[in-house]
Amino acid sequence: MKNILLYENTRFWRSLKNIVVLLGYVGLLVGIIVYNTIQDNKYWRNQTSFYGHERNAINNIISGVEGQAQIAKDNDPDDIETHKEFERQYDFYRWQYLYSYQQMCMARHFHREEAVERLQLTLERDRHMLQGLEKGYELLDHTQEEVKQRIAINEYILEKGITPLNSPHEMTAANFLTQLLTYPWILAILIAIALLSIDIFSGDVEGGAYKNLYSQPISRGKIYASKYLVRLFYSFIAIMGITALVFGVLALFKGLGSVHYPIPFAEASYRSLEHTGTLTFLPWSQYILKALPLVCLTALFAMLLIGTASLLLNNTGNVLNASFCILVLDFLARTLFPAESIFYMFWPLTAASTYDVLQGTYRFSALAYIILLSLSVIFLYVGGGLVLRKRDLTGGVES
């Protein structure tokens, strides 16, 4: 047993493929940081354009209200209550227009030291918007739940004295980790984990090492468990170590960011199999603790899935092709199917979109996906062990 563990240890760290994969993972993390830094720098220019379009849309609504008010006055000049209602609507939209104009001006000349002032203006705007929405006034595609969520988060930030992010893309260490756990960035972790295990069984067949490996006086079950144990341990250690190193470097140069920063969260995620609760928020540190089980189980599932393919196909090239097909299928499914589709209820990689799952975007909650992933991992591990145990290796492995 000890010799098998030493063999797998040597094979993992002396593999040129694994070294390339780990270097590639470092490159992907750097790419994520560079991309988000560019988006951070462009954010306020985009916001200026956004508020400009919003002002035009609100202005059109105001024109519509004025037109309806004039028609009502012409048809029934004595209907005082209707005229007052149109006046209230006009005042609401006019104030909303002014708030949007103020935000556009602040976005156009944004300075880092004005972050709190900007947040206070956003809070005033959202409170005013909520009052109108509660009275039944429609405003573009805003909803009461969305506005209440923003108000709660911004009030929390101000009450706790948390420094607001420059933009959702600002690369503080904490926000980097939040971004990494969102789709599609999380694919960097899953792909790296999968590639580190892509030759776990097929590599022995292609190199001929299986002849000595399975002739050892050790049961195939122990060999099978040892291979996964070593790959799991070193893969997770390597990926987590690199991620922690990048996290530390960002904390050193860009700042840690507040561990109390609020992240949107569906409060029913860990209390029911189907999302029925309201959207609230969690401090960043608590959110990460909620997200990690999903991320780790999804990574473990990816490893077992590719490991099983490696066992069945006995050819690393074919396993790579199968992995690519799974990746394309996942991307197409997220493009074609709506969030409430039954497809996501039985697709284990749904949980890769950790941020969306914890916000209750999909039909099932985080707890349901944890159960699904756990059952899938057990099925793949036990199934692969049975295949290896029943396989005839006396004359070589059949391709």
C-alpha positions as CSV (number, residue, x, y, z in Angstrom):
1,M,0.0,0.0,0.0
2,K,2.8,2.4,0.9
3,N,4.6,1.7,-2.4
4,I,1.4,2.5,-4.3
5,L,1.0,5.8,-2.5
6,L,4.7,6.7,-3.2
7,Y,4.3,5.7,-6.8
8,E,1.2,8.0,-7.2
9,N,2.9,10.8,-5.4
10,T,5.9,10.6,-7.7
11,R,3.7,10.4,-10.7
12,F,1.7,13.5,-9.8
13,W,4.6,15.8,-9.1
14,R,6.9,14.6,-11.9
15,S,4.2,14.8,-14.5
16,L,5.0,17.6,-17.0
17,K,1.3,17.7,-17.8
18,N,0.4,18.5,-14.2
19,I,3.0,21.2,-14.0
20,V,1.6,22.8,-17.2
21,V,-1.9,22.6,-15.8
22,L,-0.9,24.3,-12.5
23,L,1.0,27.1,-14.4
24,G,-2.1,27.4,-16.6
25,Y,-4.2,27.8,-13.5
26,V,-2.0,30.6,-12.3
27,G,-2.3,32.2,-15.7
28,L,-6.1,32.0,-15.6
29,L,-6.2,33.6,-12.1
30,V,-4.0,36.5,-13.4
31,G,-6.3,36.7,-16.4
32,I,-9.4,37.0,-14.2
33,I,-7.6,39.8,-12.2
34,V,-6.6,41.7,-15.4
35,Y,-10.1,41.3,-16.9
36,N,-11.9,42.6,-13.8
37,T,-9.4,45.4,-13.4
38,I,-10.2,46.6,-17.0
39,Q,-13.9,46.3,-16.2
40,D,-13.4,48.2,-13.0
41,N,-11.7,51.1,-14.9
42,K,-14.5,51.1,-17.5
43,Y,-17.3,50.9,-15.0
44,W,-18.1,54.6,-14.4
45,R,-18.0,55.3,-18.1
46,N,-20.6,52.6,-18.6
47,Q,-22.6,54.0,-15.7
48,T,-22.6,57.4,-17.2
49,S,-24.1,55.9,-20.4
50,F,-26.6,53.9,-18.4
51,Y,-27.9,56.8,-16.5
52,G,-28.1,58.8,-19.7
53,H,-30.4,56.1,-21.2
54,E,-32.4,55.9,-18.0
55,R,-33.0,59.6,-18.0
56,N,-34.3,59.4,-21.6
57,A,-36.6,56.6,-20.7
58,I,-37.9,58.4,-17.6
59,N,-38.4,61.6,-19.7
60,N,-40.6,59.6,-22.1
61,I,-42.6,58.3,-19.2
62,I,-43.1,61.9,-18.0
63,S,-44.3,62.9,-21.4
64,G,-46.8,60.1,-21.4
65,V,-48.1,61.1,-17.9
66,E,-48.5,64.7,-19.1
67,G,-50.4,63.5,-22.1
68,Q,-52.7,61.4,-20.1
69,A,-53.3,64.2,-17.6
70,Q,-54.2,66.6,-20.4
71,I,-56.7,64.0,-21.9
72,A,-58.2,63.5,-18.5
73,K,-58.5,67.3,-17.9
74,D,-60.2,67.7,-21.4
75,N,-62.6,64.8,-20.8
76,D,-63.6,65.6,-17.2
77,P,-62.3,69.0,-15.9
78,D,-64.2,68.5,-12.5
79,D,-62.5,65.1,-11.6
80,I,-60.2,66.7,-9.0
81,E,-58.9,63.3,-7.6
82,T,-57.8,62.0,-11.0
83,H,-56.0,65.3,-11.7
84,K,-54.2,65.1,-8.3
85,E,-53.2,61.5,-9.0
86,F,-51.6,62.5,-12.3
87,E,-49.8,65.3,-10.4
88,R,-48.5,62.8,-7.9
89,Q,-47.2,60.6,-10.7
90,Y,-45.6,63.5,-12.4
91,D,-43.8,64.6,-9.2
92,F,-42.6,61.0,-8.6
93,Y,-41.1,60.6,-12.1
94,R,-39.7,64.1,-12.1
95,W,-37.9,63.5,-8.9
96,Q,-36.7,60.2,-10.2
97,Y,-35.4,62.0,-13.3
98,L,-33.5,64.4,-11.1
99,Y,-31.9,61.6,-9.0
100,S,-30.8,59.9,-12.2
101,Y,-29.3,63.1,-13.4
102,Q,-27.4,63.6,-10.2
103,Q,-26.1,60.0,-10.4
104,M,-25.0,60.6,-14.0
105,C,-23.1,63.7,-13.0
106,M,-21.4,61.9,-10.1
107,A,-20.5,58.9,-12.4
108,R,-19.1,61.3,-15.0
109,H,-16.7,62.9,-12.4
110,F,-16.4,60.1,-10.0
111,H,-13.7,60.3,-7.3
112,R,-12.8,57.5,-4.9
113,E,-13.3,59.7,-1.9
114,E,-16.9,60.4,-2.9
115,A,-17.9,56.7,-2.6
116,V,-19.9,57.2,0.6
117,E,-21.6,60.3,-0.9
118,R,-22.5,58.3,-4.0
119,L,-23.9,55.5,-1.8
120,Q,-26.1,57.9,0.1
121,L,-27.4,59.3,-3.1
122,T,-28.2,55.8,-4.4
123,L,-30.0,55.1,-1.1
124,E,-32.1,58.3,-1.4
125,R,-33.0,57.4,-5.0
126,D,-34.0,53.8,-4.1
127,R,-36.1,54.9,-1.2
128,H,-38.0,57.4,-3.4
129,M,-38.3,54.7,-6.1
130,L,-39.7,52.2,-3.6
131,Q,-42.4,54.7,-2.5
132,G,-43.6,55.0,-6.1
133,L,-43.5,51.3,-6.8
134,E,-45.5,50.6,-3.7
135,K,-48.2,53.1,-5.0
136,G,-48.3,51.1,-8.3
137,Y,-46.2,53.4,-10.4
138,E,-44.1,51.4,-12.9
139,L,-40.5,52.4,-13.5
140,L,-38.7,50.6,-16.3
141,D,-37.9,47.0,-15.1
142,H,-37.4,47.8,-11.4
143,T,-39.2,45.6,-8.9
144,Q,-40.0,46.2,-5.2
145,E,-38.0,43.1,-4.1
146,E,-34.9,44.3,-6.1
147,V,-35.1,47.8,-4.7
148,K,-35.7,46.6,-1.1
149,Q,-32.6,44.4,-1.5
150,R,-30.4,47.3,-2.6
151,I,-31.7,49.5,0.2
152,A,-31.0,46.8,2.9
153,I,-27.5,46.2,1.6
154,N,-26.6,49.9,1.3
155,E,-28.0,50.7,4.7
156,Y,-25.9,47.9,6.2
157,I,-22.8,49.3,4.5
158,L,-23.4,52.8,5.8
159,E,-24.3,51.6,9.3
160,K,-21.2,49.3,9.6
161,G,-18.9,52.0,8.2
162,I,-17.8,49.7,5.4
163,T,-15.8,51.3,2.5
164,P,-18.0,50.8,-0.6
165,L,-16.4,49.0,-3.5
166,N,-15.3,51.2,-6.4
167,S,-17.3,48.9,-8.7
168,P,-18.5,45.2,-8.6
169,H,-15.2,44.4,-10.4
170,E,-12.8,46.0,-7.9
171,M,-10.0,43.5,-7.2
172,T,-9.7,43.6,-3.5
173,A,-8.7,40.2,-2.2
174,A,-12.2,39.5,-0.8
175,N,-13.9,40.5,-4.0
176,F,-11.5,38.5,-6.1
177,L,-12.5,35.3,-4.2
178,T,-16.2,36.3,-4.7
179,Q,-15.7,36.7,-8.4
180,L,-13.7,33.4,-8.7
181,L,-16.7,31.5,-7.2
182,T,-19.1,32.9,-9.9
183,Y,-19.8,31.3,-13.2
184,P,-17.9,31.2,-15.6
185,W,-14.7,32.1,-13.5
186,I,-15.3,29.0,-11.4
187,L,-14.5,26.9,-14.5
188,A,-10.8,27.8,-13.9
189,I,-11.0,25.6,-10.7
190,L,-13.1,22.8,-12.2
191,I,-11.1,22.5,-15.4
192,A,-7.8,22.5,-13.5
193,I,-9.1,19.8,-11.1
194,A,-10.3,17.8,-14.1
195,L,-7.1,18.0,-16.1
196,L,-5.0,17.0,-13.1
197,S,-7.0,13.7,-13.0
198,I,-7.5,13.2,-16.7
199,D,-4.8,10.5,-16.9
200,I,-5.3,8.9,-13.5
201,F,-6.0,5.5,-15.1
202,S,-5.4,5.9,-18.8
203,G,-1.9,7.1,-18.2
204,D,-1.0,3.7,-16.6
205,V,-2.5,1.9,-19.7
206,E,-0.7,4.1,-22.2
207,G,2.6,3.8,-20.4
208,G,2.3,0.1,-19.7
209,A,2.6,0.6,-15.9
210,Y,-0.7,-1.2,-15.3
211,K,1.1,-4.6,-15.8
212,N,3.2,-4.0,-12.7
213,L,0.6,-2.0,-10.8
214,Y,-2.1,-4.6,-10.9
215,S,0.3,-7.6,-10.3
216,Q,1.0,-6.3,-6.8
217,P,-0.2,-8.4,-3.9
218,I,-2.7,-5.7,-3.1
219,S,-6.4,-5.7,-3.9
220,R,-7.6,-3.6,-6.8
221,G,-10.0,-1.8,-4.4
222,K,-7.0,-0.5,-2.4
223,I,-5.1,0.5,-5.5
224,Y,-8.2,2.3,-6.8
225,A,-8.7,4.1,-3.5
226,S,-5.0,5.0,-3.2
227,K,-5.0,6.6,-6.7
228,Y,-8.0,8.8,-5.9
229,L,-6.7,9.6,-2.4
230,V,-3.4,10.9,-3.7
231,R,-4.9,12.8,-6.7
232,L,-7.6,14.3,-4.5
233,F,-5.2,15.4,-1.8
234,Y,-2.5,16.9,-4.0
235,S,-5.0,18.4,-6.5
236,F,-6.9,20.3,-3.8
237,I,-3.7,21.3,-2.0
238,A,-2.2,22.7,-5.2
239,I,-5.3,24.5,-6.3
240,M,-6.1,25.9,-2.9
241,G,-2.5,26.8,-2.3
242,I,-2.2,28.8,-5.6
243,T,-5.5,30.5,-4.9
244,A,-4.5,31.4,-1.4
245,L,-1.2,32.8,-2.7
246,V,-2.9,35.0,-5.2
247,F,-5.4,36.0,-2.5
248,G,-2.5,37.0,-0.3
249,V,-0.7,39.0,-3.0
250,L,-3.9,40.9,-3.8
251,A,-4.5,41.6,-0.1
252,L,-0.9,43.0,0.1
253,F,-1.2,45.3,-2.9
254,K,-4.9,46.0,-3.3
255,G,-6.2,45.5,0.2
256,L,-8.2,42.7,1.8
257,G,-11.6,44.4,1.5
258,S,-14.2,44.1,4.3
259,V,-15.0,40.6,5.5
260,H,-18.4,42.1,6.5
261,Y,-19.2,43.2,3.0
262,P,-22.8,42.1,2.2
263,I,-23.5,39.5,-0.5
264,P,-27.0,38.7,-1.8
265,F,-28.3,35.4,-0.5
266,A,-31.5,33.4,-0.6
267,E,-32.2,32.7,3.1
268,A,-34.0,29.4,2.4
269,S,-31.0,27.9,0.6
270,Y,-30.0,25.7,3.5
271,R,-33.5,25.2,5.0
272,S,-35.5,23.7,2.2
273,L,-35.2,21.5,-0.9
274,E,-37.0,24.1,-3.0
275,H,-36.3,27.9,-2.8
276,T,-39.3,29.5,-1.1
277,G,-37.6,32.2,1.0
278,T,-36.8,35.9,0.4
279,L,-33.6,37.4,-0.9
280,T,-31.5,38.8,2.0
281,F,-27.7,39.2,2.3
282,L,-24.8,37.7,4.2
283,P,-21.5,39.2,5.4
284,W,-18.8,38.1,3.0
285,S,-17.1,35.7,5.5
286,Q,-20.4,33.9,6.1
287,Y,-21.2,33.8,2.4
288,I,-17.9,32.1,1.6
289,L,-18.6,29.5,4.3
290,K,-21.9,28.8,2.6
291,A,-20.3,28.7,-0.9
292,L,-17.3,26.4,-0.1
293,P,-19.3,23.2,0.3
294,L,-20.9,23.7,-3.1
295,V,-17.5,24.5,-4.7
296,C,-15.7,21.6,-3.1
297,L,-18.3,19.1,-3.9
298,T,-18.6,20.4,-7.5
299,A,-14.8,20.1,-7.9
300,L,-14.9,16.6,-6.4
301,F,-17.6,15.6,-8.8
302,A,-15.6,16.9,-11.7
303,M,-12.6,14.9,-10.6
304,L,-14.6,11.7,-10.2
305,L,-16.4,12.2,-13.5
306,I,-13.1,12.6,-15.4
307,G,-11.5,9.8,-13.4
308,T,-14.3,7.5,-14.4
309,A,-14.0,8.5,-18.0
310,S,-10.2,7.8,-17.7
311,L,-11.0,4.3,-16.4
312,L,-13.5,3.5,-19.0
313,L,-11.8,4.9,-22.1
314,N,-8.2,4.0,-21.3
315,N,-7.0,6.8,-23.6
316,T,-6.2,10.3,-22.3
317,G,-6.9,11.9,-25.7
318,N,-10.4,10.5,-25.7
319,V,-11.0,11.6,-22.1
320,L,-10.0,15.1,-23.1
321,N,-12.5,15.0,-25.9
322,A,-15.2,13.8,-23.6
323,S,-14.4,16.6,-21.1
324,F,-14.7,19.2,-23.9
325,C,-18.1,17.8,-24.9
326,I,-19.3,18.0,-21.3
327,L,-18.1,21.6,-21.0
328,V,-19.9,22.5,-24.3
329,L,-23.0,20.8,-23.1
330,D,-23.0,22.7,-19.9
331,F,-22.5,26.0,-21.7
332,L,-25.3,25.3,-24.2
333,A,-27.7,24.2,-21.5
334,R,-27.2,27.5,-19.6
335,T,-27.8,29.4,-22.8
336,L,-30.9,27.5,-24.0
337,F,-32.8,26.5,-20.8
338,P,-34.5,29.0,-18.5
339,A,-33.5,29.0,-14.8
340,E,-36.7,27.2,-13.8
341,S,-36.1,24.4,-16.3
342,I,-36.3,20.8,-15.0
343,F,-32.9,20.3,-16.6
344,Y,-31.1,22.1,-13.8
345,M,-32.7,19.9,-11.2
346,F,-30.8,16.8,-12.3
347,W,-27.7,18.4,-13.9
348,P,-24.9,18.2,-11.2
349,L,-22.9,21.0,-12.8
350,T,-25.7,23.4,-12.1
351,A,-24.1,24.0,-8.7
352,A,-21.0,25.4,-10.5
353,S,-23.0,28.6,-10.7
354,T,-22.6,29.0,-7.0
355,Y,-23.5,32.7,-6.8
356,D,-26.8,32.1,-8.7
357,V,-27.7,29.0,-6.6
358,L,-27.2,30.9,-3.3
359,Q,-29.4,33.7,-4.6
360,G,-32.2,31.2,-5.4
361,T,-32.1,31.7,-9.1
362,Y,-32.6,28.0,-9.8
363,R,-35.5,26.0,-8.7
364,F,-33.7,23.9,-6.1
365,S,-31.7,25.3,-3.2
366,A,-28.1,24.9,-2.3
367,L,-29.0,22.0,0.0
368,A,-30.7,20.1,-2.8
369,Y,-27.6,20.5,-5.0
370,I,-25.3,19.4,-2.2
371,I,-27.4,16.2,-1.9
372,L,-27.4,15.6,-5.6
373,L,-23.6,16.1,-5.9
374,S,-23.0,13.8,-2.9
375,L,-25.0,11.0,-4.5
376,S,-23.3,11.6,-7.8
377,V,-19.9,11.4,-6.3
378,I,-20.8,8.2,-4.4
379,F,-22.3,6.6,-7.6
380,L,-19.2,7.5,-9.7
381,Y,-16.7,6.2,-7.1
382,V,-18.5,2.9,-6.4
383,G,-19.3,2.4,-10.1
384,G,-15.7,2.9,-11.1
385,G,-14.5,0.5,-8.4
386,L,-16.8,-2.2,-9.6
387,V,-15.7,-1.7,-13.2
388,L,-12.0,-2.1,-12.2
389,R,-12.7,-5.1,-10.0
390,K,-14.6,-7.0,-12.8
391,R,-12.2,-6.1,-15.5
392,D,-10.0,-8.8,-16.9
393,L,-6.4,-7.6,-16.7
394,T,-4.6,-10.9,-17.2
395,G,-4.2,-10.3,-20.9
396,G,-3.9,-6.6,-20.8
397,V,-6.5,-3.8,-20.6
398,E,-8.9,-3.8,-23.5
399,S,-9.1,-0.4,-25.3
